[in-house]
Amino acid sequence: MSKSSARARAFDFVSCLKFVFRPRRVDAYFHQVIGEQAITTVHFQGYTQAIPDPEQVLYGYLTRQLQPEPSDEDC
């Protein structure tokens, strides 16, 4: 493997609500409200990260990127 292909490229990463990740590495995610705190939990490569997300910014991003709306061609 060449050095250039072994390095992570900056555009592979996304930063949202101080959480930096690679969308293609996300295995699962969900949003929940516990008491007065809203949290988006992300599972990736054996790790779990809970991110405060009261306005569902991260959850909305993940939903748009990982579960896009079906197009007419998909029907």
N, C-alpha and C positions, 0 to 999 in steps of 0.2 A: 504494500500500500504506500502510495506516495505521501510525502509530508502534507501536501496541499489537500489531499482527500481525507487525511486523518484529522485535520483540524476542523473544529466547528466553525461555521461561518456565521457572522453577526446576524445576517438576515434569516437564519434558522430560528432565532429566538424572538419571543414577544415579551414585552413588559406591560403588565396591567395591574394596577393597585399594588405596586411594589413587589409583585410576584413575577419572576422571570422564568420562562419555560419555553419548551419546544412543543408547539401544538401537535405535531405528529407523534409525540411520545405520550400523549394523554391517553390513558386506558379508560377512564370513566370520570364522571363529575356529576355533582348534584347541588342543589341549593336548598337550604332549610333555614327556618327561623326558630331559634331557641330563646325563649323568653323575649327580650327586646333586642336580641342580637341576630342579624341576618348573616349567614355564612355560606360561601361556596366552597365545597370540598372537592379537591382534585386528586385523583389517583394516577400515578405515572411510574412505571418501571419499579414497582414494589414500594414506592413511597406514597405517603398521603400528606397533603397539605391543606389546612383549613384557612381560608382567607376571608376576613371581614368584607362583606359585599352587600351593604344595605340597599343600594340602588340597582343591584343585579347587573353591574357593568361587566364583570368577568364572566358571569353565567351567560349573559347575552352574547358576548363575544364567542365563547366556546360553542354555544348553540348554533350561531351563524356559521362558524368555521367547520365544525365537525358534523353537523346535521343540517346541511343546507336544504332549503325547500326543494321538493322535486320539480323538475321542469316538465313542460308538456311532452317533451321527448321521452321522459321516463315512464309515461302512462301506457 
